[in-house]
């Protein structure tokens, strides 16, 4: 049986906790939008690794 040990996992990414540093803002309709292109919403999946996606979402809380 194979198992993945903790030291074999990639390190957790660190994201800023500030919304502007993440590249987003909240518009007049209370929607999270991209600073670079305001017609784009929050990018929910930034990586195929689910842990990266979770860490980004957690940093917005």
CHARMM-style PDB file with segment names, atoms N, HN, CA, C and O in Angstrom:
ATOM      1  N   UNK     1       0.835  -1.170   0.000  1.00  0.00      PROA
ATOM      2  CA  UNK     1       0.000   0.000   0.000  1.00  0.00      PROA
ATOM      3  C   UNK     1       0.889   1.247   0.000  1.00  0.00      PROA
ATOM      4  O   UNK     1       1.887   1.312   0.718  1.00  0.00      PROA
ATOM      5  N   UNK     2       0.515   2.219  -0.807  1.00  0.00      PROA
ATOM      6  HN  UNK     2      -0.296   2.166  -1.391  1.00  0.00      PROA
ATOM      7  CA  UNK     2       1.269   3.466  -0.875  1.00  0.00      PROA
ATOM      8  C   UNK     2       0.525   4.555  -0.109  1.00  0.00      PROA
ATOM      9  O   UNK     2      -0.705   4.571  -0.052  1.00  0.00      PROA
ATOM     10  N   UNK     3       1.283   5.444   0.466  1.00  0.00      PROA
ATOM     11  HN  UNK     3       2.282   5.431   0.420  1.00  0.00      PROA
ATOM     12  CA  UNK     3       0.682   6.598   1.128  1.00  0.00      PROA
ATOM     13  C   UNK     3       1.588   7.800   0.946  1.00  0.00      PROA
ATOM     14  O   UNK     3       2.799   7.663   0.769  1.00  0.00      PROA
ATOM     15  N   UNK     4       1.001   8.946   0.991  1.00  0.00      PROA
ATOM     16  HN  UNK     4       0.017   9.057   1.135  1.00  0.00      PROA
ATOM     17  CA  UNK     4       1.740  10.185   0.817  1.00  0.00      PROA
ATOM     18  C   UNK     4       2.019  10.773   2.189  1.00  0.00      PROA
ATOM     19  O   UNK     4       1.096  11.111   2.931  1.00  0.00      PROA
ATOM     20  N   UNK     5       3.278  10.891   2.515  1.00  0.00      PROA
ATOM     21  HN  UNK     5       4.028  10.617   1.913  1.00  0.00      PROA
ATOM     22  CA  UNK     5       3.670  11.437   3.805  1.00  0.00      PROA
ATOM     23  C   UNK     5       3.650  12.962   3.752  1.00  0.00      PROA
ATOM     24  O   UNK     5       3.810  13.544   2.679  1.00  0.00      PROA
ATOM     25  N   UNK     6       3.454  13.614   4.897  1.00  0.00      PROA
ATOM     26  HN  UNK     6       3.324  13.141   5.768  1.00  0.00      PROA
ATOM     27  CA  UNK     6       3.367  15.083   4.908  1.00  0.00      PROA
ATOM     28  C   UNK     6       4.585  15.781   4.311  1.00  0.00      PROA
ATOM     29  O   UNK     6       4.439  16.832   3.688  1.00  0.00      PROA
ATOM     30  N   UNK     7       5.776  15.226   4.486  1.00  0.00      PROA
ATOM     31  HN  UNK     7       5.894  14.372   4.993  1.00  0.00      PROA
ATOM     32  CA  UNK     7       6.957  15.902   3.935  1.00  0.00      PROA
ATOM     33  C   UNK     7       7.029  15.769   2.412  1.00  0.00      PROA
ATOM     34  O   UNK     7       7.825  16.459   1.775  1.00  0.00      PROA
ATOM     35  N   UNK     8       6.223  14.906   1.828  1.00  0.00      PROA
ATOM     36  HN  UNK     8       5.577  14.345   2.345  1.00  0.00      PROA
ATOM     37  CA  UNK     8       6.188  14.755   0.378  1.00  0.00      PROA
ATOM     38  C   UNK     8       5.173  15.670  -0.298  1.00  0.00      PROA
ATOM     39  O   UNK     8       5.128  15.748  -1.526  1.00  0.00      PROA
ATOM     40  N   UNK     9       4.365  16.356   0.488  1.00  0.00      PROA
ATOM     41  HN  UNK     9       4.401  16.293   1.486  1.00  0.00      PROA
ATOM     42  CA  UNK     9       3.360  17.264  -0.064  1.00  0.00      PROA
ATOM     43  C   UNK     9       3.976  18.619  -0.386  1.00  0.00      PROA
ATOM     44  O   UNK     9       4.945  19.019   0.259  1.00  0.00      PROA
ATOM     45  N   UNK    10       3.440  19.328  -1.361  1.00  0.00      PROA
ATOM     46  HN  UNK    10       2.653  19.003  -1.885  1.00  0.00      PROA
ATOM     47  CA  UNK    10       3.949  20.685  -1.620  1.00  0.00      PROA
ATOM     48  C   UNK    10       3.572  21.609  -0.466  1.00  0.00      PROA
ATOM     49  O   UNK    10       2.568  21.390   0.212  1.00  0.00      PROA
ATOM     50  N   UNK    11       4.380  22.636  -0.251  1.00  0.00      PROA
ATOM     51  HN  UNK    11       5.195  22.813  -0.802  1.00  0.00      PROA
ATOM     52  CA  UNK    11       4.101  23.586   0.825  1.00  0.00      PROA
ATOM     53  C   UNK    11       2.856  24.399   0.489  1.00  0.00      PROA
ATOM     54  O   UNK    11       2.572  24.678  -0.676  1.00  0.00      PROA
ATOM     55  N   UNK    12       2.124  24.772   1.532  1.00  0.00      PROA
ATOM     56  HN  UNK    12       2.355  24.546   2.478  1.00  0.00      PROA
ATOM     57  CA  UNK    12       0.928  25.589   1.339  1.00  0.00      PROA
ATOM     58  C   UNK    12       1.310  26.960   0.801  1.00  0.00      PROA
ATOM     59  O   UNK    12       2.257  27.575   1.291  1.00  0.00      PROA
ATOM     60  N   UNK    13       0.589  27.440  -0.195  1.00  0.00      PROA
ATOM     61  HN  UNK    13      -0.180  26.940  -0.593  1.00  0.00      PROA
ATOM     62  CA  UNK    13       0.868  28.791  -0.703  1.00  0.00      PROA
ATOM     63  C   UNK    13       0.404  29.836   0.300  1.00  0.00      PROA
ATOM     64  O   UNK    13      -0.502  29.592   1.096  1.00  0.00      PROA
ATOM     65  N   UNK    14       1.026  30.980   0.250  1.00  0.00      PROA
ATOM     66  HN  UNK    14       1.762  31.178  -0.397  1.00  0.00      PROA
ATOM     67  CA  UNK    14       0.634  32.088   1.119  1.00  0.00      PROA
ATOM     68  C   UNK    14       0.094  33.208   0.234  1.00  0.00      PROA
ATOM     69  O   UNK    14       0.743  33.631  -0.723  1.00  0.00      PROA
ATOM     70  N   UNK    15      -1.085  33.669   0.567  1.00  0.00      PROA
ATOM     71  HN  UNK    15      -1.612  33.325   1.344  1.00  0.00      PROA
ATOM     72  CA  UNK    15      -1.733  34.745  -0.177  1.00  0.00      PROA
ATOM     73  C   UNK    15      -1.940  35.932   0.752  1.00  0.00      PROA
ATOM     74  O   UNK    15      -2.136  35.745   1.953  1.00  0.00      PROA
ATOM     75  N   UNK    16      -1.900  37.152   0.219  1.00  0.00      PROA
ATOM     76  HN  UNK    16      -1.741  37.304  -0.756  1.00  0.00      PROA
ATOM     77  CA  UNK    16      -2.176  38.324   1.063  1.00  0.00      PROA
ATOM     78  C   UNK    16      -3.633  38.308   1.526  1.00  0.00      PROA
ATOM     79  O   UNK    16      -4.502  37.757   0.850  1.00  0.00      PROA
ATOM     80  N   UNK    17      -3.887  38.906   2.663  1.00  0.00      PROA
ATOM     81  HN  UNK    17      -3.182  39.354   3.212  1.00  0.00      PROA
ATOM     82  CA  UNK    17      -5.252  38.926   3.195  1.00  0.00      PROA
ATOM     83  C   UNK    17      -6.010  40.183   2.793  1.00  0.00      PROA
ATOM     84  O   UNK    17      -7.186  40.332   3.124  1.00  0.00      PROA
ATOM     85  N   UNK    18      -5.353  41.075   2.092  1.00  0.00      PROA
ATOM     86  HN  UNK    18      -4.398  40.953   1.823  1.00  0.00      PROA
ATOM     87  CA  UNK    18      -5.988  42.306   1.628  1.00  0.00      PROA
ATOM     88  C   UNK    18      -6.621  42.051   0.263  1.00  0.00      PROA
ATOM     89  O   UNK    18      -5.983  41.485  -0.624  1.00  0.00      PROA
ATOM     90  N   UNK    19      -7.850  42.462   0.098  1.00  0.00      PROA
ATOM     91  HN  UNK    19      -8.369  42.922   0.818  1.00  0.00      PROA
ATOM     92  CA  UNK    19      -8.571  42.228  -1.152  1.00  0.00      PROA
ATOM     93  C   UNK    19      -7.881  42.884  -2.341  1.00  0.00      PROA
ATOM     94  O   UNK    19      -7.823  42.295  -3.420  1.00  0.00      PROA
ATOM     95  N   UNK    20      -7.357  44.093  -2.161  1.00  0.00      PROA
ATOM     96  HN  UNK    20      -7.404  44.572  -1.285  1.00  0.00      PROA
ATOM     97  CA  UNK    20      -6.680  44.789  -3.255  1.00  0.00      PROA
ATOM     98  C   UNK    20      -5.363  44.111  -3.615  1.00  0.00      PROA
ATOM     99  O   UNK    20      -5.000  44.061  -4.790  1.00  0.00      PROA
ATOM    100  N   UNK    21      -4.647  43.594  -2.634  1.00  0.00      PROA
ATOM    101  HN  UNK    21      -4.941  43.635  -1.679  1.00  0.00      PROA
ATOM    102  CA  UNK    21      -3.393  42.888  -2.920  1.00  0.00      PROA
ATOM    103  C   UNK    21      -3.654  41.583  -3.663  1.00  0.00      PROA
ATOM    104  O   UNK    21      -2.799  41.117  -4.416  1.00  0.00      PROA
ATOM    105  N   UNK    22      -4.822  40.994  -3.459  1.00  0.00      PROA
ATOM    106  HN  UNK    22      -5.517  41.373  -2.847  1.00  0.00      PROA
ATOM    107  CA  UNK    22      -5.206  39.795  -4.202  1.00  0.00      PROA
ATOM    108  C   UNK    22      -5.611  40.131  -5.641  1.00  0.00      PROA
ATOM    109  O   UNK    22      -5.689  39.244  -6.492  1.00  0.00      PROA
ATOM    110  N   UNK    23      -5.867  41.411  -5.905  1.00  0.00      PROA
ATOM    111  HN  UNK    23      -5.804  42.131  -5.214  1.00  0.00      PROA
ATOM    112  CA  UNK    23      -6.219  41.839  -7.260  1.00  0.00      PROA
ATOM    113  C   UNK    23      -7.711  41.976  -7.489  1.00  0.00      PROA
ATOM    114  O   UNK    23      -8.171  41.901  -8.628  1.00  0.00      PROA
ATOM    115  N   UNK    24      -8.480  42.178  -6.414  1.00  0.00      PROA
ATOM    116  HN  UNK    24      -8.106  42.239  -5.488  1.00  0.00      PROA
ATOM    117  CA  UNK    24      -9.931  42.277  -6.533  1.00  0.00      PROA
ATOM    118  C   UNK    24     -10.455  43.515  -5.824  1.00  0.00      PROA
ATOM    119  O   UNK    24      -9.771  44.109  -4.992  1.00  0.00      PROA
ATOM    120  N   UNK    25     -11.675  43.891  -6.167  1.00  0.00      PROA
ATOM    121  HN  UNK    25     -12.231  43.408  -6.844  1.00  0.00      PROA
ATOM    122  CA  UNK    25     -12.376  44.972  -5.480  1.00  0.00      PROA
ATOM    123  C   UNK    25     -13.857  44.618  -5.447  1.00  0.00      PROA
ATOM    124  O   UNK    25     -14.295  43.715  -6.159  1.00  0.00      PROA
ATOM    125  N   UNK    26     -14.628  45.320  -4.628  1.00  0.00      PROA
ATOM    126  HN  UNK    26     -14.273  46.053  -4.049  1.00  0.00      PROA
ATOM    127  CA  UNK    26     -16.072  45.110  -4.541  1.00  0.00      PROA
ATOM    128  C   UNK    26     -16.746  46.293  -5.228  1.00  0.00      PROA
ATOM    129  O   UNK    26     -16.523  47.446  -4.858  1.00  0.00      PROA
ATOM    130  N   UNK    27     -17.567  45.999  -6.227  1.00  0.00      PROA
ATOM    131  HN  UNK    27     -17.748  45.063  -6.527  1.00  0.00      PROA
ATOM    132  CA  UNK    27     -18.218  47.075  -6.984  1.00  0.00      PROA
ATOM    133  C   UNK    27     -19.486  47.558  -6.277  1.00  0.00      PROA
ATOM    134  O   UNK    27     -19.786  47.118  -5.167  1.00  0.00      PROA
ATOM    135  N   UNK    28     -20.225  48.460  -6.917  1.00  0.00      PROA
ATOM    136  HN  UNK    28     -19.982  48.818  -7.818  1.00  0.00      PROA
ATOM    137  CA  UNK    28     -21.435  49.048  -6.323  1.00  0.00      PROA
ATOM    138  C   UNK    28     -22.547  48.026  -6.098  1.00  0.00      PROA
ATOM    139  O   UNK    28     -23.432  48.242  -5.269  1.00  0.00      PROA
ATOM    140  N   UNK    29     -22.504  46.927  -6.827  1.00  0.00      PROA
ATOM    141  HN  UNK    29     -21.785  46.752  -7.500  1.00  0.00      PROA
ATOM    142  CA  UNK    29     -23.523  45.880  -6.694  1.00  0.00      PROA
ATOM    143  C   UNK    29     -23.075  44.773  -5.744  1.00  0.00      PROA
ATOM    144  O   UNK    29     -23.659  43.690  -5.738  1.00  0.00      PROA
ATOM    145  N   UNK    30     -22.045  45.035  -4.943  1.00  0.00      PROA
ATOM    146  HN  UNK    30     -21.570  45.916  -4.948  1.00  0.00      PROA
ATOM    147  CA  UNK    30     -21.487  44.079  -3.968  1.00  0.00      PROA
ATOM    148  C   UNK    30     -20.979  42.797  -4.626  1.00  0.00      PROA
ATOM    149  O   UNK    30     -21.129  41.710  -4.067  1.00  0.00      PROA
ATOM    150  N   UNK    31     -20.382  42.920  -5.804  1.00  0.00      PROA
ATOM    151  HN  UNK    31     -20.260  43.802  -6.258  1.00  0.00      PROA
ATOM    152  CA  UNK    31     -19.779  41.790  -6.503  1.00  0.00      PROA
ATOM    153  C   UNK    31     -18.262  41.928  -6.438  1.00  0.00      PROA
ATOM    154  O   UNK    31     -17.725  43.032  -6.532  1.00  0.00      PROA
ATOM    155  N   UNK    32     -17.584  40.807  -6.279  1.00  0.00      PROA
ATOM    156  HN  UNK    32     -18.020  39.910  -6.203  1.00  0.00      PROA
ATOM    157  CA  UNK    32     -16.119  40.816  -6.277  1.00  0.00      PROA
ATOM    158  C   UNK    32     -15.663  40.764  -7.728  1.00  0.00      PROA
ATOM    159  O   UNK    32     -16.006  39.839  -8.465  1.00  0.00      PROA
ATOM    160  N   UNK    33     -14.882  41.773  -8.133  1.00  0.00      PROA
ATOM    161  HN  UNK    33     -14.604  42.524  -7.534  1.00  0.00      PROA
ATOM    162  CA  UNK    33     -14.411  41.884  -9.513  1.00  0.00      PROA
ATOM    163  C   UNK    33     -12.903  42.034  -9.549  1.00  0.00      PROA
ATOM    164  O   UNK    33     -12.285  42.440  -8.565  1.00  0.00      PROA
ATOM    165  N   UNK    34     -12.314  41.702 -10.691  1.00  0.00      PROA
ATOM    166  HN  UNK    34     -12.816  41.372 -11.490  1.00  0.00      PROA
ATOM    167  CA  UNK    34     -10.876  41.823 -10.900  1.00  0.00      PROA
ATOM    168  C   UNK    34     -10.500  43.285 -11.115  1.00  0.00      PROA
ATOM    169  O   UNK    34     -11.209  44.019 -11.804  1.00  0.00      PROA
ATOM    170  N   UNK    35      -9.395  43.701 -10.531  1.00  0.00      PROA
ATOM    171  HN  UNK    35      -8.819  43.106  -9.971  1.00  0.00      PROA
ATOM    172  CA  UNK    35      -8.915  45.073 -10.722  1.00  0.00      PROA
ATOM    173  C   UNK    35      -8.403  45.257 -12.147  1.00  0.00      PROA
ATOM    174  O   UNK    35      -8.619  46.307 -12.752  1.00  0.00      PROA
ATOM    175  N   UNK    36      -7.723  44.240 -12.689  1.00  0.00      PROA
ATOM    176  HN  UNK    36      -7.547  43.387 -12.197  1.00  0.00      PROA
ATOM    177  CA  UNK    36      -7.162  44.335 -14.040  1.00  0.00      PROA
ATOM    178  C   UNK    36      -8.243  44.477 -15.100  1.00  0.00      PROA
ATOM    179  O   UNK    36      -8.115  45.281 -16.023  1.00  0.00      PROA
ATOM    180  N   UNK    37      -9.307  43.696 -14.967  1.00  0.00      PROA
ATOM    181  HN  UNK    37      -9.412  43.043 -14.217  1.00  0.00      PROA
ATOM    182  CA  UNK    37     -10.406  43.756 -15.923  1.00  0.00      PROA
ATOM    183  C   UNK    37     -11.719  43.654 -15.145  1.00  0.00      PROA
ATOM    184  O   UNK    37     -12.135  42.551 -14.791  1.00  0.00      PROA
ATOM    185  N   UNK    38     -12.371  44.772 -14.876  1.00  0.00      PROA
ATOM    186  HN  UNK    38     -12.033  45.668 -15.164  1.00  0.00      PROA
ATOM    187  CA  UNK    38     -13.560  44.780 -14.022  1.00  0.00      PROA
ATOM    188  C   UNK    38     -14.745  43.956 -14.521  1.00  0.00      PROA
ATOM    189  O   UNK    38     -15.670  43.707 -13.748  1.00  0.00      PROA
ATOM    190  N   UNK    39     -14.752  43.525 -15.778  1.00  0.00      PROA
ATOM    191  HN  UNK    39     -14.000  43.727 -16.406  1.00  0.00      PROA
ATOM    192  CA  UNK    39     -15.873  42.683 -16.191  1.00  0.00      PROA
ATOM    193  C   UNK    39     -15.702  41.234 -15.759  1.00  0.00      PROA
ATOM    194  O   UNK    39     -16.636  40.444 -15.899  1.00  0.00      PROA
ATOM    195  N   UNK    40     -14.526  40.860 -15.232  1.00  0.00      PROA
ATOM    196  HN  UNK    40     -13.768  41.502 -15.119  1.00  0.00      PROA
ATOM    197  CA  UNK    40     -14.301  39.501 -14.747  1.00  0.00      PROA
ATOM    198  C   UNK    40     -14.579  39.400 -13.254  1.00  0.00      PROA
ATOM    199  O   UNK    40     -14.177  40.258 -12.468  1.00  0.00      PROA
ATOM    200  N   UNK    41     -15.275  38.334 -12.887  1.00  0.00      PROA
ATOM    201  HN  UNK    41     -15.602  37.638 -13.526  1.00  0.00      PROA
ATOM    202  CA  UNK    41     -15.573  38.071 -11.484  1.00  0.00      PROA
ATOM    203  C   UNK    41     -14.367  37.446 -10.786  1.00  0.00      PROA
ATOM    204  O   UNK    41     -13.294  37.310 -11.373  1.00  0.00      PROA
ATOM    205  N   UNK    42     -14.562  37.074  -9.539  1.00  0.00      PROA
ATOM    206  HN  UNK    42     -15.434  37.184  -9.062  1.00  0.00      PROA
ATOM    207  CA  UNK    42     -13.544  36.384  -8.758  1.00  0.00      PROA
ATOM    208  C   UNK    42     -13.168  35.072  -9.437  1.00  0.00      PROA
ATOM    209  O   UNK    42     -14.040  34.302  -9.838  1.00  0.00      PROA
ATOM    210  N   UNK    43     -11.878  34.823  -9.563  1.00  0.00      PROA
ATOM    211  HN  UNK    43     -11.169  35.449  -9.237  1.00  0.00      PROA
ATOM    212  CA  UNK    43     -11.408  33.588 -10.197  1.00  0.00      PROA
ATOM    213  C   UNK    43     -11.399  32.485  -9.142  1.00  0.00      PROA
ATOM    214  O   UNK    43     -10.526  32.445  -8.275  1.00  0.00      PROA
ATOM    215  N   UNK    44     -12.377  31.595  -9.229  1.00  0.00      PROA
ATOM    216  HN  UNK    44     -13.086  31.627  -9.934  1.00  0.00      PROA
ATOM    217  CA  UNK    44     -12.591  30.572  -8.210  1.00  0.00      PROA
ATOM    218  C   UNK    44     -11.549  29.463  -8.276  1.00  0.00      PROA
ATOM    219  O   UNK    44     -11.100  28.980  -7.236  1.00  0.00      PROA
ATOM    220  N   UNK    45     -11.161  29.056  -9.466  1.00  0.00      PROA
ATOM    221  HN  UNK    45     -11.525  29.449 -10.310  1.00  0.00      PROA
ATOM    222  CA  UNK    45     -10.152  28.009  -9.645  1.00  0.00      PROA
ATOM    223  C   UNK    45      -8.903  28.636 -10.253  1.00  0.00      PROA
ATOM    224  O   UNK    45      -8.901  29.006 -11.427  1.00  0.00      PROA
ATOM    225  N   UNK    46      -7.841  28.757  -9.461  1.00  0.00      PROA
ATOM    226  HN  UNK    46      -7.842  28.457  -8.507  1.00  0.00      PROA
ATOM    227  CA  UNK    46      -6.603  29.349  -9.960  1.00  0.00      PROA
ATOM    228  C   UNK    46      -5.557  28.289 -10.272  1.00  0.00      PROA
ATOM    229  O   UNK    46      -4.543  28.576 -10.907  1.00  0.00      PROA
ATOM    230  N   UNK    47      -5.809  27.055  -9.819  1.00  0.00      PROA
ATOM    231  HN  UNK    47      -6.633  26.821  -9.303  1.00  0.00      PROA
ATOM    232  CA  UNK    47      -4.827  25.991  -9.966  1.00  0.00      PROA
ATOM    233  C   UNK    47      -5.564  24.659  -9.962  1.00  0.00      PROA
ATOM    234  O   UNK    47      -6.679  24.565  -9.449  1.00  0.00      PROA
ATOM    235  N   UNK    48      -4.951  23.637 -10.530  1.00  0.00      PROA
ATOM    236  HN  UNK    48      -4.045  23.714 -10.947  1.00  0.00      PROA
ATOM    237  CA  UNK    48      -5.568  22.308 -10.498  1.00  0.00      PROA
ATOM    238  C   UNK    48      -5.497  21.690  -9.110  1.00  0.00      PROA
ATOM    239  O   UNK    48      -6.276  20.793  -8.784  1.00  0.00      PROA
ATOM    240  N   UNK    49      -4.573  22.163  -8.299  1.00  0.00      PROA
ATOM    241  HN  UNK    49      -3.941  22.892  -8.563  1.00  0.00      PROA
ATOM    242  CA  UNK    49      -4.431  21.679  -6.933  1.00  0.00      PROA
ATOM    243  C   UNK    49      -5.504  22.339  -6.067  1.00  0.00      PROA
ATOM    244  O   UNK    49      -5.515  23.560  -5.909  1.00  0.00      PROA
ATOM    245  N   UNK    50      -6.396  21.537  -5.513  1.00  0.00      PROA
ATOM    246  HN  UNK    50      -6.386  20.545  -5.641  1.00  0.00      PROA
ATOM    247  CA  UNK    50      -7.508  22.069  -4.730  1.00  0.00      PROA
ATOM    248  C   UNK    50      -7.043  22.818  -3.484  1.00  0.00      PROA
ATOM    249  O   UNK    50      -7.708  23.754  -3.039  1.00  0.00      PROA
ATOM    250  N   UNK    51      -5.916  22.416  -2.925  1.00  0.00      PROA
ATOM    251  HN  UNK    51      -5.376  21.655  -3.287  1.00  0.00      PROA
ATOM    252  CA  UNK    51      -5.409  23.101  -1.729  1.00  0.00      PROA
ATOM    253  C   UNK    51      -5.047  24.558  -2.040  1.00  0.00      PROA
ATOM    254  O   UNK    51      -5.288  25.442  -1.217  1.00  0.00      PROA
ATOM    255  N   UNK    52      -4.473  24.815  -3.218  1.00  0.00      PROA
ATOM    256  HN  UNK    52      -4.278  24.097  -3.887  1.00  0.00      PROA
ATOM    257  CA  UNK    52      -4.157  26.190  -3.625  1.00  0.00      PROA
ATOM    258  C   UNK    52      -5.441  27.021  -3.712  1.00  0.00      PROA
ATOM    259  O   UNK    52      -5.481  28.164  -3.256  1.00  0.00      PROA
ATOM    260  N   UNK    53      -6.486  26.437  -4.301  1.00  0.00      PROA
ATOM    261  HN  UNK    53      -6.453  25.508  -4.671  1.00  0.00      PROA
ATOM    262  CA  UNK    53      -7.756  27.142  -4.436  1.00  0.00      PROA
ATOM    263  C   UNK    53      -8.365  27.444  -3.068  1.00  0.00      PROA
ATOM    264  O   UNK    53      -8.868  28.544  -2.839  1.00  0.00      PROA
ATOM    265  N   UNK    54      -8.318  26.470  -2.161  1.00  0.00      PROA
ATOM    266  HN  UNK    54      -7.909  25.576  -2.347  1.00  0.00      PROA
ATOM    267  CA  UNK    54      -8.862  26.666  -0.817  1.00  0.00      PROA
ATOM    268  C   UNK    54      -8.118  27.766  -0.075  1.00  0.00      PROA
ATOM    269  O   UNK    54      -8.735  28.606   0.580  1.00  0.00      PROA
ATOM    270  N   UNK    55      -6.802  27.764  -0.178  1.00  0.00      PROA
ATOM    271  HN  UNK    55      -6.300  27.083  -0.711  1.00  0.00      PROA
ATOM    272  CA  UNK    55      -6.005  28.775   0.530  1.00  0.00      PROA
ATOM    273  C   UNK    55      -6.303  30.181   0.011  1.00  0.00      PROA
ATOM    274  O   UNK    55      -6.341  31.132   0.791  1.00  0.00      PROA
ATOM    275  N   UNK    56      -6.514  30.319  -1.293  1.00  0.00      PROA
ATOM    276  HN  UNK    56      -6.483  29.546  -1.927  1.00  0.00      PROA
ATOM    277  CA  UNK    56      -6.843  31.634  -1.835  1.00  0.00      PROA
ATOM    278  C   UNK    56      -8.199  32.102  -1.309  1.00  0.00      PROA
ATOM    279  O   UNK    56      -8.347  33.261  -0.921  1.00  0.00      PROA
ATOM    280  N   UNK    57      -9.182  31.211  -1.294  1.00  0.00      PROA
ATOM    281  HN  UNK    57      -9.062  30.270  -1.609  1.00  0.00      PROA
ATOM    282  CA  UNK    57     -10.513  31.580  -0.798  1.00  0.00      PROA
ATOM    283  C   UNK    57     -10.480  31.903   0.688  1.00  0.00      PROA
ATOM    284  O   UNK    57     -11.158  32.827   1.135  1.00  0.00      PROA
ATOM    285  N   UNK    58      -9.692  31.148   1.462  1.00  0.00      PROA
ATOM    286  HN  UNK    58      -9.141  30.397   1.099  1.00  0.00      PROA
ATOM    287  CA  UNK    58      -9.581  31.400   2.899  1.00  0.00      PROA
ATOM    288  C   UNK    58      -8.931  32.749   3.180  1.00  0.00      PROA
ATOM    289  O   UNK    58      -9.263  33.397   4.172  1.00  0.00      PROA
ATOM    290  N   UNK    59      -8.026  33.174   2.333  1.00  0.00      PROA
ATOM    291  HN  UNK    59      -7.757  32.647   1.527  1.00  0.00      PROA
ATOM    292  CA  UNK    59      -7.338  34.445   2.568  1.00  0.00      PROA
ATOM    293  C   UNK    59      -8.273  35.640   2.406  1.00  0.00      PROA
ATOM    294  O   UNK    59      -7.954  36.735   2.868  1.00  0.00      PROA
ATOM    295  N   UNK    60      -9.410  35.447   1.763  1.00  0.00      PROA
ATOM    296  HN  UNK    60      -9.669  34.557   1.387  1.00  0.00      PROA
ATOM    297  CA  UNK    60     -10.361  36.539   1.569  1.00  0.00      PROA
ATOM    298  C   UNK    60     -11.277  36.733   2.771  1.00  0.00      PROA
ATOM    299  O   UNK    60     -11.985  37.738   2.843  1.00  0.00      PROA
ATOM    300  N   UNK    61     -11.281  35.801   3.712  1.00  0.00      PROA
ATOM    301  HN  UNK    61     -10.706  34.985   3.654  1.00  0.00      PROA
ATOM    302  CA  UNK    61     -12.169  35.917   4.891  1.00  0.00      PROA
ATOM    303  C   UNK    61     -11.666  36.905   5.884  1.00  0.00      PROA
ATOM    304  OT1 UNK    61     -12.296  37.114   6.921  1.00  0.00      PROA
TER     305      UNK     61
END
